Amino acid sequence: MKTLIAAYSGVLRGTGSSILSALQDLFSITWLNRSQVEKQLQVISVLQWVLSFLVLGVTCSILLMYTFCTDCWLISVLYFTWLVFDWNTPKKGGRRSQWVRNWAVWRYFRDYFPIQLVKTHNLLTTRNYIFGYHPHGIMGLGAFCNFSTEATEVSKKFPGIRPYLATLAGNFRIPVLREYLMSGGICPVNRDTIDYLLSKNGSGNAIIIVVGGAAESLSSMPGKNAVTLRNRKGFVKLALRHGADLVPTYSFGENEVYKQVIFEEGSWGRWVQKKFQKYIGFAPCIFHGRGLFSSDTWGLVPYSKPITTVVGEPITIPKLEHPTQQDINLYHAMYMEALVKLFDQHKTRFGLQETEVLEVN
């Protein structure tokens, strides 16, 4: 209050220097502190995405069904009619929007952690690529920010390359949520979609597959660098069938942003998770981050730990229409070796000890 009175008195004196001094005093008042405002905007930007990830699909489905039972039923009828005609759009790469990918909210999202994208090699626009993204973490925050938005300038770092982040196909059967996902360049992680993008969409396509999937998310915890990869060979077979180069990608810090209750093998909790994973495609996790207003409380907001996604050197893959198991094993082994090498080359730069080893399961 004293600061405010002093500022007002300065204005009354009428001199230019007094006015300038008064303005400086006004902007020094704590409730106008710019850094605090920006931090809260960062928290809100992250929370809105977390809530979208968790409940947007269910919420929109309920609202549409409710609208169908009201005087506004025509809105639901028109949307579902259009949905029938638009059903296969996700399988053809979706309907990305550069406007959505460049929203300012994603820059606040990036700065909260912060998240950065590190390029190690150029990518040719005459080739197609499959990026293997590791680890999954709880929500794949680094994958989303780096490849489904322009917050880290992926299009500038890899000019002429169109990134498509692949996720569960079931998400694209949910009204409204599918539009939100497609606007960021997100597509279903199924064979039809990947075949289309790698064979009928020209060159310069980069499909980002979180190889470890739901199984890997179950072991996500701070301080652990482990990937589920040893028996995941489907993405290598797809790469061989289309002659798409494989690009190992490791995200340092992805496992640090949430704490999770880890159920031991054989426990009832792990049994439930595996059943969900087998029949629905995702595994429910019990996890927490920080609270909305305080980092000392529990909540859904992830902890603000740095996430650095390093894109490695592409592995040139020949086009084999009918690859043998021996071919698949060969290039899968090459990929695993390249991923471990990428991890070892960059681990000390991003806060890990020289003795840290990447666990490949």
C-alpha positions, 0 to 999 in steps of 0.5 A, spaced: 500 500 500 505 504 501 508 503 494 502 505 491 501 511 495 508 513 493 507 512 486 501 516 486 504 522 489 510 521 484 504 522 479 501 528 482 508 532 482 508 532 475 515 531 473 517 526 467 522 523 472 517 522 477 512 519 472 517 514 470 519 513 477 512 512 479 511 507 473 517 503 475 514 503 483 507 500 480 510 495 476 514 492 482 508 491 486 508 483 487 501 482 484 504 484 477 510 480 478 511 478 470 515 471 472 510 469 477 504 470 472 508 466 466 509 461 471 502 460 472 500 460 465 505 455 464 502 450 469 495 452 466 497 450 459 500 443 462 494 442 466 489 443 460 493 438 456 493 433 461 486 433 462 485 433 455 489 427 455 485 424 461 478 426 460 476 430 454 474 424 450 469 421 455 467 429 456 465 430 449 462 423 448 457 425 454 456 432 452 454 430 445 449 424 447 446 429 452 445 434 447 441 429 443 436 429 448 435 436 448 432 441 443 439 442 440 439 434 438 440 437 431 447 439 433 449 431 435 445 429 428 449 433 424 456 431 427 455 424 427 453 424 420 459 428 418 463 423 422 460 417 418 463 420 412 470 422 415 471 416 419 477 414 415 481 421 415 485 419 421 488 413 417 490 417 411 494 422 416 489 426 419 487 433 418 493 437 421 492 445 422 499 449 422 494 454 426 493 449 432 500 447 432 503 454 433 498 456 439 502 460 444 499 455 449 504 450 447 510 455 448 508 455 455 507 448 455 514 447 453 517 452 458 514 449 464 519 443 464 522 446 459 522 441 453 527 441 448 529 438 441 536 436 439 538 434 432 544 430 431 543 429 423 540 432 417 534 428 414 533 427 407 526 430 404 527 424 399 526 419 404 521 417 409 522 415 416 520 411 422 522 414 429 523 410 435 521 414 441 523 412 448 521 411 453 514 412 453 513 415 460 506 416 463 504 420 458 509 421 452 510 429 454 516 430 450 513 426 444 507 430 444 511 437 445 516 436 440 512 432 434 505 435 435 506 442 436 511 447 433 514 449 440 521 446 439 521 448 432 521 441 429 519 444 422 525 449 422 530 443 425 528 438 420 525 442 414 521 439 409 519 433 414 512 432 416 512 429 423 506 424 425 506 422 432 502 415 432 498 413 438 492 408 440 487 407 434 481 407 439 482 415 440 480 416 433 473 413 434 472 418 440 468 424 438 471 431 438 477 428 441 479 425 434 479 432 431 483 435 436 489 430 435 488 430 428 490 438 428 496 436 431 498 431 426 497 425 430 495 419 427 493 412 429 498 407 430 496 401 426 498 398 419 493 401 415 495 408 417 503 407 416 502 403 410 498 409 407 503 414 409 509 411 407 507 409 400 501 414 398 503 420 401 510 422 397 516 422 401 519 427 407 514 423 412 516 421 419 512 417 423 514 417 430 512 410 434 513 410 441 515 403 441 515 401 448 507 402 449 503 401 455 508 395 457 513 400 458 509 406 461 508 401 467 515 401 469 516 408 468 519 412 474 524 417 476 531 415 476 530 409 471 532 409 464 529 402 461 526 401 454 521 395 452 524 393 445 528 387 445 521 383 442 518 389 439 520 388 432 513 390 428 516 397 426 522 394 423 518 390 419 514 396 416 520 400 415 523 394 411 517 393 407 517 400 405 524 402 405 523 407 411 529 409 414 529 408 422 531 413 427 533 412 434 530 417 439 531 418 446 528 423 451 532 424 457 527 426 463 521 423 460 521 418 466 522 424 471 516 428 471 511 423 474 511 418 480 508 412 480 506 406 484 509 400 481 506 393 482 510 387 482 509 382 477 504 377 480 500 382 484 493 383 483 495 390 481 499 388 475 494 383 473 489 388 472 494 392 468 496 387 464 488 385 462 487 392 460 493 392 456 491 386 452 484 387 451 483 395 451 490 397 449 493 401 454 494 400 462 491 404 467 497 407 472 496 410 479 501 416 478 501 423 481 505 429 480 504 436 483 498 440 485 496 446 481 498 451 486 504 448 490 509 443 488 509 441 495 502 437 494 500 432 490 496 433 483 495 431 476 500 437 474 507 433 472 513 436 476 517 441 472 523 437 470 527 438 464 525 433 458 531 433 452 529 429 446 535 427 442 534 425 435 539 420 432 542 418 426 538 415 421 539 407 419 539 406 412 533 401 410 533 397 404 526 396 401 524 389 401 517 387 400 517 380 403 523 381 409 525 374 412 525 374 419 533 374 419 532 381 415 528 383 421 533 381 426 539 384 423 536 391 422 533 390 429 539 389 432 542 394 429 537 399 431 538 397 438 545 398 438 544 405 435 539 407 441 544 404 446 550 408 443 545 415 442 544 414 450 551 413 452 553 419 447 549 424 451 547 421 458 552 426 461 550 432 457 543 431 460 545 430 467 546 422 468 552 419 471 558 416 466 556 409 469 549 410 468 546 404 463 540 403 458 536 397 460 533 394 454 528 389 456 
